[in-house]
Amino acid sequence: MYIGWRVVAGAFFGMVLANGMFTYAFTVLVDPIREEFGASLEQVMYGLTLGTLFGLIMGPLVGALIDRFSVRILMTLGCLFTASGLFAISNAQSIGAFSWLLAATMALSLASMSSMPGSAVVSRWFSTNRGRALGIASIGSSFGGVLVPALLTFWISLYGWRDALQMMALVTVLLVMPIIWLTVRNQPSDLGLTVENQPAPQNNESAVHHTGMSMLEILRTPAFWIIGLSMGMVFAAFSSMLANLAPYAAGLGVGENQISTMISILALGGVVGKFVFGMAADRINLRKGLWLAHFLLCVAFLILLTEPTYPLMVLASVFFGLSTGGLLPVWSAMMARVFGVASFGRAMGAMGPVITLSILPAYALVGRLFDTTGSYSLGLMVFSGVILLAALLLVPLKYETASRS
């Protein structure tokens, strides 16, 4: 078996933990934290807002490190940072301490273990099957969306949220970190290999893709700003609503176990979306792939806007999962095609602040709209419009020639 698939496995498990914990599982902590500290929903959302703000610094920094140093070491250190942060969060004694600790841990974990390092290292090992490999690796985040919220829900029901986070810290150190260390390798040349065991570079890889683009060249590329703003708007929409999905469902009378099932179904939809979109990313027009993901997410929001029954809420979760699952492999494949694998980390890291500034107000905005109106309807309408604008931004995109223009 080609060793690159072992690297895919390591990236997979990094996304299981980082995305499972900070993208999917946070929603099951919202009500316990509000009850523990007597906080409003807006106050609880400040932790995510701060974490997104810290990502402004961590994204470009780690992105530059990815192109210069061993991704294996960076991801291993990320495991240690994550475990330490989860343990510190579990000992927070105020909503303020909880928010700051969550923010630091979230930023470090997502930057050092999630899609940016995982997609970068996988892209180095694959060319003709890059979309497929990226899709399989990114399934890790959806698998984490099934596993981590279920584990936290179970542990919270038995031991409380503090002990549940400490258990997750142990899982990080004792299980995920050894897997990453044993499977991830920085690039084929480290082992005397070439991309997918090819004897020479692929013909469709331009010279700039091997030498790498400078940061100034990246920032001067129009596609950088088009992709960054569009993805930032979509991430703002789905991240803020995903974080509030559990309290929204609870407000409609959905039970705790049903909510956990719904989140698992959403994550399973993400698995299907990543696999299907990842397989297609090597063959389809990538812009149309993103448009399809936008459409599915908008359908999910419109279903939720009707304050649906539980079966329809499950259907919305399926569309939600398919959309968010499809975004990552198509986006990563587009970034690799535009900027090349040698510049992937820098380009993704530089795009982080653009996306972060788009996401930054979203969490607090949802909380403020809910606290003001007592409903999530206005938030769902606002972000449905945001998704439409994100799709329109991609119309002038010419990613096939962006790296040469």
N, C-alpha and C positions, 0 to 999 in steps of 0.2 A: 504494500500500500504506500502510495506517495506520502511522504512525511508531512507535506503541507496540510493534509487532513487532520493530523494531530494538532497542528497549530490552530486549525479551525475549532477543534475541541476545547483548547485552552481559552480562546476568545469567547466561546460559547459559555463556559462556566463563569468567566469574569462578568459577562452581561447578566447571567442568572442572578448573581448576588447584587450587583450595583443597581441594575434597572429594577429587579424584583423588589428591592428594598425601598428605593427612593422614587421610583415612578409609579409602582402599583400598590405597594403595601402601606404607604403612608396614610391612605384613606381609612384604613381600619384603626389607626391611632387617633384620628381626629376626635371622636367622641370621648374616649378615655382621657385624653389630654384636657379637653374642655372641662370635664368633670373634676379631674385632679386639681386643676389650677383655677377653676371658676372663670375661664377665659371665654371671650367671644370667638366666633368663627374667624373673624378678621384677624384677631390676635394670633390664632393658631396658624393662619396662612402666612403670617410674617416670617416664619421659619423657612418656608419654601421661597419666599421672596428674597430673603437674605442669602439663601443658598444659591439662587440664580444670580444674585449680584456678585457673590464671591467667584462664580464661574467666569465673570469678566476677566478676572486675574488668572485663575487657574487654567482656563482653556488655552489661551495663547502660550502660556509658559510651558505647560505639559506638551502642547502640540509641537513646539520647537524641540523639546527634549526627545520626543518620539522619533524625529528625523535624525537625531544626533547620537542617541544612546540606545541601550538594549531595552526593547519593549518588555522582555521577560523580567528584567529587574524592576522596571517601573511598575508593572502590574503586581509583582510580588510585594513591593513596598506599599502599593495601594491597598492590598489586603490587610497589612499591618495597620495602616492609617484608619481603615474602615472599622476594624475590630476595636481599636482604641476609642474611636469616636462613638461607636454604639454603646460601649461600656460607660463612657462619660455622659452620654445622653440619659442613660438609665438612672443616673444619680442626680439629675437636675432637680433643683428645689424651687424653681419658679418658672413661669412661662417665658420670661426673658432669657434665663439660662438655657432653657430647652431650645428656644429659637436660635440662639447663637451657636450652640453646640451642634444642632441639627444642620445649620447652614454650612459650617466648616466641614463636617463629615460628608454631607451630601456633595459639596463641590469637589472635595478631594477624591471621593469614591468614584463619581461619575467621570471625572477627568482622567483618572489613572487606571480604571478597570473596565470601563464601559465601551461604547461604540467607537470612540475616537482611537484609542490604542488598538482595540480588537480589529476594527476595519482596516487600520493602517497596516498591521502586521499580516493580516490575511491577504490584502491586496498585493503585498510583495511576493507572495508565494504562488499567485495564480494570475493568468492572463486570459486565455480563451474561456475558462470556467470561473472567471472572477465573480460574476453576478451570482452564480449558483453557490459558490463558497461563502460570499458575503451574506446571502440569504440564510444559509444553514447556520452560520455563526450568530446572526442576529436573532434567530429563533430562541437563543438563550434568554433574551430579555423577556419574551413572552412566556417561556417555560418558567422563568423566575416569577412572572406575574401570576402563574398558577400556584407554584409551590410556596413562595415566601408569604403571601397574604394568608394562605391556608394555615401555614405553620404558626404565624403570629396570632391569628384568630384563635387557634387551638391553645397556644401557650398563654395568651392573655386571659382566656376563659378559666384556665387552671391556676395560673400563678400571678396574673397582673402584667401590665405593660412593661414594668421595669425589668422583671426577671425574663420576660420574653425577649427583650433587646439584648440582654446579657447572653442568652442562649444563642441568639443569632451571631453575636461576636465570636463565640466558641466555634460555631459552624464555619465561620470565615477563616479562622486560623487553622483549625484541625482538618478541614476538608477542602475548601476552595483553594487556599494558598498552595498546598502541595501539588494539586492538579495543575495549576498554572505553571509552577516551577518545572514540572516534569514534561510538559507538552509544548510550551511556547518557545520558539526559536526565532531570533530577530529577522533573519533573511536567508535565502537559499545559499548564498555565497559563503556564509559562515560554516556550512557543512560541505563545501565543495560542490554544490548543486546549482542548477539554474531553474528559472521559473517553470513549474510543471515539467521538470526534467527535459526542457527543450535545449538543444545544443547552442542556440543563438537567440538573441532578443527577437521578439515578434516584430513583423514588418510594420504593424500599425502603431508601434510605439515610437514617437518622435524623439529626437535627441534631447529636447528640453525635458522629456519625461525621465531621462536617465541622469542628467546632470542636476535636475531640480530647478525650480523657479525661485527667484529671490522673493522676499516678502514684498518689495516694491512692485515687482512684476505681477504678483498675485493680486495686490490691491488695485492695480491699474486695469485688471481684466474685468470688463463689464459683467461677465457672467458671475463673477464673485458676488457682486452686489445684488444682482437679480435673484440668484439662488438663495443668498443669505437672508434677504428681506422676506422672500416668499416662505422659506422654511421657518423663519422666526415667527411669522404670523400664524402658521399652522401649528407649530409647537405651543405657542401661547394659548391657542384655542383648546387643543386636546389636553395639554398638561393641567391647565387650571380646572377644566371640567372633570377630568379623571380624578383629581385630588378631592373633588366634592361629590363624586358619584355615590359613595356609601351614605353620607348624610342626606343627600337628595332622595335616594331610595327609601331610607328610614323615614323621612318625612311623609312619604306616600304610603306608609304602613307596611313596608317590606321587612321581613324578619332578618335577624342577624345571619342565620345560616343561609337564607336565600340570597342575601347580599354577597356572602362569600362565594356562593355558587355562581352568581352573576359575574363577579370579577374573574373567576376561573374561566368562565365561558368567553369573556372578553379576551383573556390572555390566550386561550386556545385559538380564537379567531386570529390573533396575532401570529400564532405559529403557522396557520394555514396561509395567511397573507404574506409572511416572509418567505415561505417556501415557494409559493406560486409566483410572487413578484420577483423573487431572487432568480428562479429558473428563467423567467421571461426577460430579465434585465440584460442578458447576453444577446437577445434577439429583437427586442421591441424598441420603439422610439421612447427614450427615457422621459421626455416631457409628457407624453401621453400617459405613461405609467404614473407619474405624479398627479396628473389630472384625475385619473381614476381613483386614486387614494383620496384626493380632496372630495370627490363626489360621494364616496362611501361615508366619509366622516360627516359631511353635511346632512346626509340622510339620517345618520344616527342622531344628530342634534335635533332635527325636525321631529323625529319620533319622540324623543324625550320631552320636547316642548309641549306635547299634548298631555303631559302628566299621565302616562299610559299605565295599563295594567301590567302585572308582572311578566306575562308571556311576551308582550310587546317590548318591555324593558330588556328582556333577554335578547330579543331580535336586534334592538338598538346596540346592545353590547357586542353582538356578532359583527355588525357593520363597523362599530368602533374599532374592534380588534383587527378586522381585515384591513382597515385603513391605516392604522398606526403600524401594523405589521408590514404593510407594503412600502411605507415611506422610507424606512432605513436602508434596505438593500438598493433601492432605486437611487436614492440620494447619494449613497456611498459610491455606487458605480458611476454616477454622473461626475462626482468630485474626482475620482480616479482618472476618468477620461479627460476632464478639463485640465487638471493640474499635474497628472502623472503621479506614480507611486512614490517617487523620490521627494515630492513636495506635499504629499497627502497630509502629513501631520501638521505642517505649517499652515496649509490652506484651511484645514478643519479647525485648527486652533485659532486662526485669525477670524474665521467666521463665527466663532463662539460668542464674542462680544456683540456682533450684529444680532444674532439670535437671542442672546441674553437680554439685550435692551428691548427687544420685542416682547419677550416673556415677562420681564420684570414687573410691569404693573398689573399683569393678568390675574395673579392669585388674589392680591388685595382687592382688585376691582370686583371679582366675583363675590368675595366676602362682603364688600361694601354694598353691592347691589342687593345681596340677600338680606343683610341686616337692615337695609332701608325699606325694601318692598316685602320682605318675608317670603320671597319666592325666587326660584332659579330661572324663571321664564325669561326675564329681561337679559340675563347673562347668556342664555342659550341663543336668543335672537341676535345679540351683539356679535357673538363669536361665529354664528352662521354667516353673517356678512363679512367677517374677517377672512373666513375660508374662501369665499368667493373672490375677494380682492387678491388673496395669495395666488389663486389660480390665474387670474388675469395678468399678474406680474410676469408669469412665465411665457406669455405670448411672444415677446420679442427675443427670447433666449436663443442664442446660436451656439450651443455648447460643443458642437462638432469641431468648430474652428477656433474656439475661444482661446486655447492655449497657444495658438500661433499668431493671434491678432495683436 
